[in-house]
Amino acid sequence: QVQLVQSGTEVRKPGASVKVSCKASGYTFTSYSISWVRQAPGQGLEWMGRISGYNGDTNYAQRLQGRVTMTTHTSTNTAYMELRSLRSDDTAVYYCARDRGILTGIDNWGQGTLVTVSS
Amino acid sequence: QSVLTQPPSASGTPGQRVTISCSGSSSNIGGNYVFWYQQLPRTAPKLLIYRNNQRPSGVPDRFSGSKSGTSASLAISGLRSDDEADYYCAAWDDRLSGWVFGGGTKLTVL
């Protein structure tokens, strides 16, 4: 079965960076993209961007352009999301999810990684 | 402010039918498929409906989706206490070149 397993909880100070990993299994990693979605405490879902598992092409949400970088390691079926210049309002649970495109959507989700930004 | 608009809350009693609406525009719902997700407390979202009205295997037929123009809705019939969750709609937005979500609807089973 499809599984996405994310790295653990992170705590960072404002201005620092964080890198979250997402290891995929149960499907051919290079056949689909990985989307990253975050959820601030008590808030809704915010799409951050996605990366192709096939060729590494990325597509970032405009409001995060310049602060976020998504990468993949196809040899280990792992995707990464790095967010820089962290602010307190970046405190959220970060999810990776398999993205099968605009016809089939985001289907399987990781368990989430809590990132807390606090001085 | 979410691109797709959902009511913040909905409620019903066990056995009842409830619907949750999702309103968008021509650049998202109007031209693309709508997806619905269920998020139980302290868990990751789960795909409930894809391509407007299709259910992934394992999702009960009590859940159904529909779309008309730039709006969509999720219907839950035979309401159960374990349906209590947050529900989100989503669609691809051609203008933003990205996925957009509704703000979420908290469903309470009275």
Interface residues (C-beta under 8 A of the other chain):
Chain A: S35 V37 G44 L45 E46 W47 G49 R50 N59 A61 Q62 Y95 I102 L103 T104 G105 I106 D107 N108 W109 G110 Q111 G112
Chain B: S2 N32 Y33 F35 Y37 A44 P45 K46 L47 Y50 R51 P56 Y88 A90 W92 L96 S97 G98 W99 V100 F101 G102 G103 G104
